[in-house]
Structure formats: C-alpha cells, structure tokens
Amino acid sequence: MRSKLKIIADENIPGLDIFKGLGSITCLPGRTMTADQLSDADVLLVRSVTRVDETLLRGSNIKFVGTATIGIDHLDIDFLNKKGIDWANAPGCNANSVSEYVLAALCHFHADGLDGLMGKKAGIVGYGNVGRLVANKLKMLGMQVTAYDPLLNRAMNLALQSLTHIFESDVLCVHAPLTTSGRFPSFHMVTKDHWNRLKPNACFISAGRGGVIPDSEIAHMISQRPDVRTAIDVWENEPDIDWSLVNKVDIATPHIAGYSYDGKLAGTRMIYNALQAHLGNFHGSQLGKGETAMELDVSSVPAKHQIQFALKKVYDINADYERFKTILTKPMEHRSEFFDRYRKEYPQRRECSHFKLIGFSGDAIRRTQAMAFGFKF
C-alpha cells in the first residue's frame, strides 16, 4: 500500500477530516458507488447502503474496507477474506442512539408517564451490543427483561429464553442482525404464530435490520392485533419499501434509529482506529469526545413528566415520523430517492448524555429513570 492513501468514502460519514493525514479523500454517494470509481483506490469507507462484493471491487487495489456501522450484512466477508482484504466494522458505535430511539418510542406510547412500565415484561430479540444496552436501560425503568439470542450460551446468560417465550411481553424490541446462513439464520425468523402471544396493548419496536421480520408479517399483525402499538425503523428492500405500511404503524422512520451525531462520530472513530492498526499505527482518535454538557431547564415541568419533557427536547420521535410521512405525497417512482434524501439530510441529533438537567426534582426512582436515558444532573 502506498505511503499516501487514496481513500473513497461514503459522503454521509461525518468527521472524515481525521483521515486527511493519511492521504486524499474522495466522497461519493454510498448507494451508487461503482467499480470504475474505486479502480485506483486503496481504502474504502462505507455505511450500510453500499454492497461491498466482487462486483464493486473488481480490478481495484483496495486493501482495507471499513464500514461505520454495526451490521456487516452488506459486506461479502467470504470474498474479502479470500482476497486478503482487511475489513472492520464499528460494533456498538450507535448502540446508545438506538437505545434512545427505543426509549423515545416508549415515551410516545406512554404519554401519561414512565411509571406505567414498572413491573412490566420486556423481550429483546438479539442480545448483542444494542440488545444488552436496551435491556440495561429497561431494567433501570423497572421492567423485567428477557432476551432471545441462539448464538449465546443460555447457561451463561440467565436472561436468555426461547423466541416463543419472549413474545409473551408487554414490550418487544427486535435488534437482531440480518443473516441468511449458519445454524440460526435470522431472515424471516418471526411467523404469524408468535404475534398472538404479545400481551394486550403491547409495544413492538423494530430497530435492527429489515428482513428479520417480513413487512408482510408486520402488516398481518397490525390487522389481527390493533391493540399493539408499533414503531418500525427498518424495512425490507430499503429504499424501495412497502409504502402502504407507513400509514399503518404508529411510528415509522427510515432506518435512522442509530443516526445520532454522536453515534456516527463513534463509527468514524472506530474505523479510523482500525485503519491505523491495519497500517501498523496504534495512536487512536478522540473524535467527538470531551464536550461540555448543555443545560436543559425542566424546573417548570411537574416531576412526573420532567424526563419525557427533556427527551422530547432532545429527540422528538413523532416529529421524525411526521416528516417521514410527507414522502407519501411524492410520486411512487420518486419515493425511494426521498427515503435516501431523508437520511442524507437528517438533522444533527445529540444524545441525552450531552445534556444536564437543571431544576430536576424527581425522587430516587425518577433519578434512576433519568440516568437510564443518560441525562446528567
């Protein structure tokens, strides 16, 4: 690999300036990258919309591929390994962002206060970085949490239960990666038989990967269980999704649960550090770290609603939905373009840990709830 690298990067990856010391950077739309554009490149940096395989890398000099995402289903790992191309993803980079999306959905569904969640059962599909963080936060809200993950040892993880068992929940969150091979492929893993096990007025939140649960199954569930409240962030065949489903769910967003600015910077930082290690360098980046918390005054709000008030100031999930629904006014043939534009132009969203609550008057239980969101005092 040459001393000064030629780097091709998805234009939607923030903080790319940290790579300038390593060489030249060309930014391109991730979904439309071609082999010709990569022919003279050494490094490829992508997000989940770019399929990295033999077709894309044919004839290139790429020696390192970094994806600033948790998931790797868009990477042909077998091909990369066969060709000796190093690769890295960013496990856990947006786990906190996704967990805040889950909490925002629950706050939307429980406008009368978070106390209604205490003692209720939560089930989580996929117990990786995101699933475990969501579980910890739901426990801090006073919920009983179980999870399904066949890749983990149930004897070592007492919270793990069967898929059938965890559907017997008041809140069900799906955070599994999309896999189509191996002993436990996640593709279309949920069937009609599971839905009736959900408790009355349950909340169903899908923020992992589209295709784990077929969109047709979600539509079927809504028709059979109108009491279940739904928040869907991931879809099959993005960006050419089933647009008829957008108006049927309670909250619909275009795969942006993990799109906090902090989560994106963490992903960039992780693939930068991985590239440095690939080059034999071991000094890491501090990109996005060490900022001063911003103050958020909640003193005029009753204690019962201070947390939800603060969260809505930080991240209004319903505003995301209302904005997303405007795509339905566009001609069908242009909606996929607007799906991607929404993600590209997504406004900067900071995480709760960047905010200090002023005038917070909650008791010990509410302080624990606030800490679950990440707020400072």
C-alpha positions as CSV (number, residue, x, y, z in Angstrom):
1,M,0.0,0.0,0.0
2,R,1.4,3.4,-1.0
3,S,2.5,5.8,1.7
4,K,-0.2,8.3,0.9
5,L,-3.5,6.5,0.5
6,K,-6.3,7.2,-1.9
7,I,-9.5,6.9,0.1
8,I,-13.0,6.6,-1.2
9,A,-15.7,7.3,1.3
10,D,-19.5,7.5,1.6
11,E,-20.3,11.2,1.6
12,N,-22.7,10.7,4.6
13,I,-19.9,9.6,7.0
14,P,-19.2,12.6,9.4
15,G,-15.8,13.5,10.7
16,L,-13.9,12.3,7.6
17,D,-11.3,15.1,8.0
18,I,-9.4,12.9,10.5
19,F,-8.4,10.7,7.6
20,K,-6.7,13.6,5.7
21,G,-3.4,12.9,7.3
22,L,-3.4,9.5,5.7
23,G,-4.0,10.6,2.1
24,S,-6.6,12.0,-0.3
25,I,-10.3,11.5,0.3
26,T,-13.0,11.4,-2.4
27,C,-16.6,11.4,-1.1
28,L,-19.3,9.7,-3.2
29,P,-23.0,8.7,-2.7
30,G,-22.8,5.3,-1.0
31,R,-25.7,3.7,-2.8
32,T,-24.4,4.4,-6.3
33,M,-20.6,3.6,-6.0
34,T,-19.2,1.7,-9.0
35,A,-16.1,-0.4,-9.7
36,D,-14.7,2.3,-12.0
37,Q,-14.8,4.9,-9.2
38,L,-12.7,2.5,-7.0
39,S,-10.2,1.4,-9.6
40,D,-7.3,3.3,-8.2
41,A,-8.3,3.4,-4.5
42,D,-6.5,1.8,-1.6
43,V,-9.2,2.2,1.1
44,L,-13.0,2.1,1.0
45,L,-15.2,3.6,3.8
46,V,-18.9,2.9,3.6
47,R,-22.2,2.7,5.5
48,S,-24.9,0.1,5.2
49,V,-26.2,1.2,1.8
50,T,-23.2,0.0,-0.1
51,R,-22.9,-3.6,-1.1
52,V,-19.2,-4.4,-1.0
53,D,-18.5,-7.5,-3.0
54,E,-16.6,-8.8,-6.0
55,T,-18.6,-6.8,-8.4
56,L,-17.8,-3.5,-6.7
57,L,-14.1,-4.3,-6.0
58,R,-13.3,-5.9,-9.3
59,G,-10.0,-4.5,-10.7
60,S,-9.4,-2.3,-7.6
61,N,-6.4,-2.0,-5.4
62,I,-8.5,-1.9,-2.2
63,K,-6.7,-3.4,0.8
64,F,-8.9,-2.1,3.6
65,V,-12.7,-1.8,3.9
66,G,-14.2,0.0,6.8
67,T,-18.0,0.2,7.5
68,A,-19.0,2.8,10.0
69,T,-21.9,0.6,11.1
70,I,-22.6,-2.2,13.5
71,G,-24.0,-4.5,10.8
72,I,-21.9,-6.3,8.2
73,D,-24.7,-7.9,6.1
74,H,-23.7,-5.5,3.2
75,L,-20.2,-6.9,3.2
76,D,-19.2,-10.1,1.3
77,I,-17.0,-11.3,4.1
78,D,-16.0,-14.5,2.4
79,F,-14.8,-12.6,-0.7
80,L,-12.9,-10.0,1.3
81,N,-11.1,-12.7,3.3
82,K,-10.4,-14.7,0.2
83,K,-8.7,-11.7,-1.4
84,G,-6.8,-10.8,1.7
85,I,-8.6,-7.5,2.1
86,D,-8.7,-6.4,5.7
87,W,-12.1,-5.1,6.9
88,A,-13.5,-3.6,10.0
89,N,-16.9,-2.6,11.3
90,A,-18.0,-0.4,14.2
91,P,-19.7,-2.7,16.7
92,G,-21.6,-0.8,19.3
93,C,-21.0,2.6,17.8
94,N,-24.7,3.5,17.6
95,A,-26.0,1.2,20.3
96,N,-26.8,4.2,22.6
97,S,-28.5,6.0,19.8
98,V,-30.7,3.0,19.1
99,S,-31.5,2.6,22.8
100,E,-32.6,6.2,23.0
101,Y,-34.9,5.6,19.9
102,V,-36.5,2.7,21.9
103,L,-36.9,4.9,24.9
104,A,-38.4,7.7,22.8
105,A,-40.9,5.3,21.3
106,L,-41.9,4.1,24.7
107,C,-42.3,7.7,26.0
108,H,-44.5,8.4,23.0
109,F,-46.6,5.3,23.7
110,H,-46.8,6.1,27.5
111,A,-47.5,9.8,27.4
112,D,-49.0,9.7,30.9
113,G,-45.6,8.8,32.4
114,L,-43.0,6.1,32.6
115,D,-44.4,4.6,35.8
116,G,-46.7,2.5,33.7
117,L,-43.7,0.5,32.6
118,M,-42.6,-0.6,36.1
119,G,-43.1,-4.3,36.6
120,K,-44.0,-4.9,33.0
121,K,-42.2,-7.6,30.9
122,A,-39.8,-6.7,28.0
123,G,-38.5,-9.1,25.5
124,I,-35.5,-8.5,23.3
125,V,-34.6,-10.3,20.0
126,G,-30.8,-10.1,19.6
127,Y,-28.6,-9.7,22.7
128,G,-25.6,-8.0,21.2
129,N,-24.3,-4.5,21.9
130,V,-27.6,-2.9,21.2
131,G,-29.8,-5.5,22.8
132,R,-27.8,-5.6,26.1
133,L,-27.8,-1.8,26.4
134,V,-31.5,-1.6,25.7
135,A,-32.0,-4.4,28.3
136,N,-30.0,-2.5,30.9
137,K,-32.0,0.7,30.4
138,L,-35.3,-1.0,30.5
139,K,-34.3,-2.6,33.8
140,M,-33.5,0.8,35.1
141,L,-37.1,1.8,34.2
142,G,-38.2,-1.1,36.5
143,M,-39.0,-3.6,33.8
144,Q,-38.5,-7.4,33.8
145,V,-36.3,-8.2,30.8
146,T,-35.7,-11.5,28.9
147,A,-33.9,-12.0,25.6
148,Y,-33.6,-14.4,22.7
149,D,-30.2,-15.0,21.1
150,P,-29.4,-18.5,19.9
151,L,-25.8,-17.6,19.3
152,L,-25.2,-17.1,23.0
153,N,-24.9,-19.7,25.8
154,R,-28.1,-19.8,27.8
155,A,-26.3,-21.3,30.8
156,M,-24.1,-18.2,30.9
157,N,-26.9,-15.7,30.3
158,L,-29.8,-16.3,32.6
159,A,-31.9,-13.7,30.8
160,L,-32.0,-15.8,27.6
161,Q,-35.2,-17.6,26.8
162,S,-36.8,-19.1,23.7
163,L,-38.2,-16.9,21.0
164,T,-41.7,-18.1,21.8
165,H,-41.3,-17.2,25.4
166,I,-40.1,-13.6,24.9
167,F,-43.1,-12.8,22.7
168,E,-45.1,-13.1,25.9
169,S,-44.2,-9.5,26.7
170,D,-45.5,-6.0,27.2
171,V,-42.7,-4.5,25.2
172,L,-40.9,-6.4,22.4
173,C,-37.7,-5.0,20.8
174,V,-36.0,-6.5,17.7
175,H,-32.3,-5.7,17.4
176,A,-31.0,-8.9,15.6
177,P,-28.6,-8.6,12.7
178,L,-29.7,-9.9,9.4
179,T,-28.2,-13.3,8.5
180,T,-29.2,-15.9,5.8
181,S,-26.9,-18.7,6.6
182,G,-25.5,-20.7,9.6
183,R,-27.4,-22.7,12.2
184,F,-29.7,-19.8,13.2
185,P,-30.4,-17.5,10.2
186,S,-32.4,-14.5,11.3
187,F,-34.0,-13.8,7.9
188,H,-37.8,-14.0,8.3
189,M,-37.4,-15.6,11.7
190,V,-40.8,-14.4,13.1
191,T,-44.0,-16.0,11.9
192,K,-47.7,-15.5,12.4
193,D,-47.7,-17.9,15.4
194,H,-45.7,-15.5,17.5
195,W,-47.9,-12.4,17.4
196,N,-50.8,-13.7,19.5
197,R,-48.5,-14.2,22.4
198,L,-48.0,-10.5,22.8
199,K,-49.7,-9.1,25.9
200,P,-52.7,-6.8,25.5
201,N,-51.7,-3.2,24.4
202,A,-48.1,-4.3,23.9
203,C,-45.4,-2.2,22.2
204,F,-43.5,-3.6,19.3
205,I,-40.3,-1.8,18.2
206,S,-38.1,-3.0,15.3
207,A,-34.8,-1.2,15.0
208,G,-32.3,-3.9,13.9
209,R,-32.4,-4.9,10.3
210,G,-35.2,-5.1,7.7
211,G,-35.9,-8.7,6.7
212,V,-35.6,-10.2,10.2
213,I,-39.4,-9.8,10.3
214,P,-41.1,-9.7,7.0
215,D,-43.0,-6.5,6.4
216,S,-46.0,-8.6,5.4
217,E,-45.9,-10.2,8.9
218,I,-46.0,-6.8,10.5
219,A,-49.0,-5.8,8.3
220,H,-50.7,-9.1,9.3
221,M,-50.0,-8.4,13.0
222,I,-51.5,-4.9,12.8
223,S,-54.6,-6.3,11.2
224,Q,-55.0,-9.0,13.8
225,R,-53.8,-7.1,16.9
226,P,-54.8,-3.5,16.5
227,D,-54.2,-3.1,20.3
228,V,-50.4,-3.5,19.7
229,R,-48.5,-0.2,19.3
230,T,-45.8,-0.3,16.7
231,A,-42.6,1.6,15.9
232,I,-40.7,0.5,12.8
233,D,-37.4,1.9,11.8
234,V,-36.1,-0.9,9.4
235,W,-37.7,-2.3,6.3
236,E,-37.3,-4.9,3.7
237,N,-35.8,-3.8,0.4
238,E,-34.8,-0.3,1.5
239,P,-35.2,2.2,0.0
240,D,-37.9,0.6,-2.1
241,I,-40.0,-0.2,0.9
242,D,-43.7,-1.2,1.3
243,W,-45.1,2.3,1.5
244,S,-48.5,1.1,2.4
245,L,-47.2,0.0,5.7
246,V,-46.0,3.5,6.7
247,N,-49.5,4.7,7.5
248,K,-50.5,1.5,9.3
249,V,-47.9,1.7,12.0
250,D,-47.9,4.1,14.9
251,I,-44.3,5.3,14.3
252,A,-42.4,4.9,11.1
253,T,-38.8,6.1,10.4
254,P,-36.3,5.5,7.6
255,H,-33.6,3.5,9.3
256,I,-32.4,6.4,11.5
257,A,-32.6,4.9,15.0
258,G,-28.9,4.8,15.2
259,Y,-28.4,8.2,13.4
260,S,-27.4,10.3,16.3
261,Y,-24.5,12.6,15.6
262,D,-22.6,11.0,18.5
263,G,-23.2,7.5,17.2
264,K,-22.0,8.5,13.7
265,L,-18.8,10.1,15.1
266,A,-18.2,6.9,17.2
267,G,-18.4,4.8,14.0
268,T,-16.0,7.1,12.1
269,R,-13.6,7.0,15.1
270,M,-13.7,3.2,15.2
271,I,-12.9,2.6,11.6
272,Y,-10.2,5.2,11.7
273,N,-8.5,3.4,14.6
274,A,-9.0,0.1,12.7
275,L,-7.3,1.6,9.6
276,Q,-4.4,2.9,11.8
277,A,-4.0,-0.6,13.2
278,H,-4.0,-2.1,9.7
279,L,-1.2,0.3,8.8
280,G,0.8,-0.6,11.9
281,N,0.0,2.6,13.8
282,F,-1.6,2.5,17.2
283,H,-2.5,6.1,18.1
284,G,-6.2,6.4,18.2
285,S,-8.5,9.4,17.5
286,Q,-10.5,11.2,20.2
287,L,-13.0,12.5,17.6
288,G,-16.2,13.7,19.3
289,K,-15.1,13.2,22.9
290,G,-14.8,15.7,25.8
291,E,-17.6,18.1,25.0
292,T,-19.2,20.2,27.8
293,A,-22.8,19.2,28.6
294,M,-25.5,21.6,27.5
295,E,-28.1,22.7,30.1
296,L,-31.7,21.8,29.8
297,D,-34.1,23.6,32.2
298,V,-37.0,21.3,33.4
299,S,-37.9,23.3,36.6
300,S,-41.3,24.4,35.2
301,V,-42.4,20.9,34.5
302,P,-44.1,18.6,37.1
303,A,-41.7,15.9,38.3
304,K,-43.7,13.1,36.8
305,H,-43.2,14.5,33.3
306,Q,-39.7,16.0,33.5
307,I,-37.9,13.1,31.9
308,Q,-40.3,12.9,28.9
309,F,-40.2,16.6,28.5
310,A,-36.4,16.6,28.4
311,L,-36.3,13.7,26.0
312,K,-38.7,15.4,23.6
313,K,-36.5,18.5,23.6
314,V,-33.5,16.3,22.8
315,Y,-35.2,13.9,20.3
316,D,-38.9,14.2,19.2
317,I,-39.5,10.8,17.6
318,N,-43.0,11.8,16.4
319,A,-41.6,14.8,14.5
320,D,-39.4,12.3,12.7
321,Y,-42.5,10.3,11.8
322,E,-44.5,13.3,10.6
323,R,-41.6,14.3,8.4
324,F,-41.2,10.8,7.0
325,K,-44.9,10.6,6.1
326,T,-44.5,13.6,3.8
327,I,-42.8,11.2,1.4
328,L,-46.2,9.6,0.8
329,T,-47.2,12.8,-1.0
330,K,-44.5,12.2,-3.6
331,P,-45.0,10.2,-6.8
332,M,-44.3,6.5,-6.1
333,E,-41.4,6.3,-8.6
334,H,-39.5,9.0,-6.6
335,R,-40.2,7.8,-3.0
336,S,-37.0,5.7,-2.7
337,E,-35.0,8.8,-3.7
338,F,-36.7,10.8,-0.9
339,F,-36.1,7.9,1.5
340,D,-32.3,8.3,0.9
341,R,-32.5,12.1,0.9
342,Y,-34.2,12.0,4.4
343,R,-31.2,10.0,5.7
344,K,-28.6,12.2,4.0
345,E,-30.2,15.4,5.2
346,Y,-31.0,14.1,8.7
347,P,-30.6,16.9,11.2
348,Q,-27.9,16.7,13.9
349,R,-29.3,14.8,16.8
350,R,-27.3,14.7,20.0
351,E,-27.6,12.0,22.6
352,C,-29.1,12.6,26.1
353,S,-25.6,12.3,27.7
354,H,-24.8,15.7,26.2
355,F,-27.5,17.4,28.4
356,K,-27.5,18.4,32.1
357,L,-31.0,18.7,33.6
358,I,-31.5,21.9,35.5
359,G,-34.3,22.0,38.1
360,F,-34.8,18.3,38.2
361,S,-37.0,17.5,41.2
362,G,-37.5,13.7,40.9
363,D,-37.1,11.2,43.7
364,A,-34.7,8.3,43.7
365,I,-36.8,6.3,41.3
366,R,-37.1,9.1,38.8
367,R,-33.4,9.9,39.1
368,T,-32.7,6.2,38.2
369,Q,-35.1,6.6,35.2
370,A,-33.3,9.8,34.1
371,M,-30.0,8.0,34.3
372,A,-31.3,5.3,32.1
373,F,-31.7,7.9,29.4
374,G,-28.2,9.2,30.1
375,F,-29.1,12.7,31.4
376,K,-26.7,14.4,33.8
377,F,-27.7,16.4,36.9
